[in-house]
Amino acid sequence: MSGDIKNSYGELFEVISKLSTKEDCELFFRDLCTLKELDAMTQRIKAAKLLLDGETYEKIISKTEISSATLSRVSRCVKYGEGYKNFL
């Protein structure tokens, strides 16, 4: 990924931080993302919650239809990351 794109993350996060209501977030993300992208993010949040609730990989894959590779990534983020722990 190019440095210019990585440097743009700050701008993206700044805009997101200005969203103050659930309705603002919905309008913004529906404009910014495709339905497939929103579905993928929703699927990851659901999987993270199930992991935190102690569900098995098999049950999570069955309930969310998430790929095992994506679930593995979500699992690493739940265990070692900061974001999921702070907001779920």
C-alpha positions as a Markdown table, in Angstrom:
| # | Residue | x | y | z |
|---|---|---|---|---|
| 1 | Met | 0.0 | 0.0 | 0.0 |
| 2 | Ser | 1.4 | 3.4 | -0.9 |
| 3 | Gly | 2.5 | 5.9 | 1.7 |
| 4 | Asp | 0.0 | 8.5 | 0.4 |
| 5 | Ile | -2.9 | 6.1 | 1.1 |
| 6 | Lys | -1.6 | 5.2 | 4.5 |
| 7 | Asn | -1.1 | 8.9 | 5.3 |
| 8 | Ser | -4.8 | 9.5 | 4.3 |
| 9 | Tyr | -6.0 | 7.2 | 7.1 |
| 10 | Gly | -5.8 | 10.1 | 9.5 |
| 11 | Glu | -8.1 | 12.1 | 7.4 |
| 12 | Leu | -10.6 | 9.2 | 7.3 |
| 13 | Phe | -10.5 | 8.7 | 11.0 |
| 14 | Glu | -10.9 | 12.4 | 11.6 |
| 15 | Val | -14.1 | 12.5 | 9.5 |
| 16 | Ile | -15.4 | 9.4 | 11.3 |
| 17 | Ser | -14.7 | 10.9 | 14.7 |
| 18 | Lys | -17.0 | 13.8 | 13.8 |
| 19 | Leu | -20.0 | 11.4 | 13.5 |
| 20 | Ser | -22.1 | 11.9 | 16.6 |
| 21 | Thr | -25.2 | 9.7 | 16.2 |
| 22 | Lys | -26.0 | 6.3 | 14.9 |
| 23 | Glu | -28.1 | 7.9 | 12.2 |
| 24 | Asp | -25.0 | 10.0 | 11.1 |
| 25 | Cys | -22.9 | 6.9 | 11.0 |
| 26 | Glu | -25.5 | 5.0 | 8.9 |
| 27 | Leu | -25.8 | 7.8 | 6.4 |
| 28 | Phe | -22.0 | 8.3 | 6.1 |
| 29 | Phe | -21.1 | 4.6 | 5.8 |
| 30 | Arg | -24.0 | 4.0 | 3.3 |
| 31 | Asp | -22.5 | 6.7 | 1.1 |
| 32 | Leu | -18.9 | 5.7 | 1.6 |
| 33 | Cys | -19.1 | 1.9 | 1.4 |
| 34 | Thr | -20.8 | -0.7 | -0.9 |
| 35 | Leu | -23.4 | -3.0 | 0.7 |
| 36 | Lys | -20.9 | -5.8 | 0.4 |
| 37 | Glu | -18.3 | -3.8 | 2.4 |
| 38 | Leu | -20.9 | -3.0 | 5.0 |
| 39 | Asp | -21.9 | -6.7 | 5.2 |
| 40 | Ala | -18.3 | -7.7 | 5.7 |
| 41 | Met | -17.8 | -5.2 | 8.5 |
| 42 | Thr | -21.0 | -6.3 | 10.1 |
| 43 | Gln | -20.0 | -10.0 | 9.8 |
| 44 | Arg | -16.6 | -9.2 | 11.5 |
| 45 | Ile | -18.3 | -7.4 | 14.4 |
| 46 | Lys | -20.7 | -10.2 | 14.9 |
| 47 | Ala | -17.9 | -12.8 | 14.8 |
| 48 | Ala | -15.9 | -10.7 | 17.4 |
| 49 | Lys | -18.8 | -10.6 | 19.8 |
| 50 | Leu | -19.3 | -14.4 | 19.4 |
| 51 | Leu | -15.6 | -15.0 | 20.1 |
| 52 | Leu | -15.8 | -12.8 | 23.2 |
| 53 | Asp | -18.8 | -14.8 | 24.3 |
| 54 | Gly | -16.7 | -18.0 | 24.0 |
| 55 | Glu | -18.3 | -19.5 | 20.9 |
| 56 | Thr | -16.3 | -22.0 | 18.9 |
| 57 | Tyr | -14.9 | -21.3 | 15.4 |
| 58 | Glu | -17.3 | -23.9 | 13.9 |
| 59 | Lys | -20.4 | -22.2 | 15.5 |
| 60 | Ile | -19.2 | -18.7 | 14.5 |
| 61 | Ile | -18.7 | -19.8 | 10.9 |
| 62 | Ser | -22.1 | -21.4 | 10.8 |
| 63 | Lys | -23.8 | -18.4 | 12.4 |
| 64 | Thr | -22.0 | -15.7 | 10.3 |
| 65 | Glu | -20.9 | -17.5 | 7.1 |
| 66 | Ile | -17.5 | -15.8 | 7.7 |
| 67 | Ser | -14.4 | -17.5 | 6.1 |
| 68 | Ser | -12.0 | -19.3 | 8.4 |
| 69 | Ala | -9.2 | -17.0 | 7.3 |
| 70 | Thr | -11.2 | -13.8 | 8.1 |
| 71 | Leu | -12.3 | -15.4 | 11.4 |
| 72 | Ser | -8.7 | -16.1 | 12.3 |
| 73 | Arg | -7.8 | -12.4 | 11.6 |
| 74 | Val | -10.7 | -11.3 | 13.8 |
| 75 | Ser | -9.6 | -13.7 | 16.5 |
| 76 | Arg | -6.1 | -12.3 | 16.5 |
| 77 | Cys | -7.5 | -8.7 | 16.8 |
| 78 | Val | -9.8 | -9.7 | 19.6 |
| 79 | Lys | -6.9 | -11.3 | 21.5 |
| 80 | Tyr | -4.1 | -8.8 | 20.8 |
| 81 | Gly | -5.7 | -5.7 | 19.4 |
| 82 | Glu | -7.2 | -2.7 | 21.1 |
| 83 | Gly | -10.2 | -1.7 | 19.1 |
| 84 | Tyr | -12.6 | -4.6 | 19.7 |
| 85 | Lys | -11.9 | -4.7 | 23.4 |
| 86 | Asn | -12.7 | -1.0 | 23.7 |
| 87 | Phe | -16.0 | -0.9 | 21.9 |
| 88 | Leu | -17.7 | -4.3 | 22.0 |
